[in-house]
Amino acid sequence: MISKKDLKNYEFKTIENYFDYIVESEINGQYRQLKELINKLSPKQKRLCFLYLSNESFNNVKNIKEFLIYNE
C-alpha cells in the first residue's frame, strides 16, 4: 500500500502523481520498475489506478491495465 509518507518520499502530492509515474515507467520501457510500482499498490489503489487510466486520455497503457487486473 502506498501511504501518504510514501508519496512524500517520492515528492508527489497525490496518488494520481504516483499513477502518472507508473505510466512514465511503461513509456520509458522500465518494466521492472513498472511491476515494482504496481506491486506496492493495495488492491483498492490498483482499482483506483485502473479507473484513473480509464478516465484519462492515456495511450498505450494496455500493459499497465492488464498487470493491474491479473495481479490483484
C-alpha positions in Angstrom: 0.0 0.0 0.0 1.2 3.5 -0.9 0.9 5.7 2.1 1.0 9.5 2.4 4.5 9.1 3.7 5.5 7.1 0.6 4.0 9.8 -1.6 6.0 12.4 0.3 9.2 10.3 -0.2 8.5 10.3 -4.0 7.8 14.0 -3.7 4.3 13.5 -5.0 1.3 15.4 -3.7 -1.4 12.9 -4.8 -1.8 9.3 -5.6 -2.6 10.4 -9.2 1.0 11.7 -9.4 2.1 8.1 -8.5 -0.2 6.7 -11.2 1.4 9.1 -13.7 4.8 7.8 -12.6 3.7 4.3 -13.4 2.7 5.4 -16.9 6.1 7.1 -17.4 7.8 3.9 -16.4 6.0 2.0 -19.1 6.6 4.7 -21.7 10.3 4.7 -20.9 10.4 0.9 -21.1 11.3 0.4 -17.4 9.2 -2.7 -17.0 10.9 -4.0 -13.8 10.2 -0.6 -12.2 6.7 -0.7 -13.5 5.9 -4.0 -11.9 7.6 -2.9 -8.6 5.5 0.3 -8.5 2.3 -1.6 -9.2 3.1 -4.3 -6.6 3.3 -1.6 -4.0 -0.3 -0.6 -4.5 -3.1 -2.0 -2.4 -6.0 -3.8 -4.1 -8.1 -0.6 -3.7 -5.3 1.6 -5.1 -5.0 -0.8 -8.1 -8.7 -0.3 -8.8 -8.3 3.5 -8.5 -5.3 3.4 -10.8 -7.3 1.4 -13.4 -10.2 3.8 -13.2 -7.8 6.8 -13.4 -6.2 5.3 -16.5 -9.6 4.6 -18.0 -10.9 8.1 -17.4 -7.8 9.9 -18.6 -6.7 10.0 -22.2 -3.6 7.8 -21.8 -2.3 6.0 -24.9 -0.6 2.7 -24.8 -1.4 1.7 -21.2 -2.8 -1.7 -22.1 0.1 -3.4 -20.3 -0.5 -1.5 -17.1 -4.2 -2.3 -17.1 -3.5 -6.0 -17.8 -1.0 -6.1 -15.0 -3.4 -4.4 -12.6 -6.1 -6.8 -13.5 -4.1 -10.0 -13.2 -2.1 -9.1 -10.1 -4.9 -8.0 -7.8 
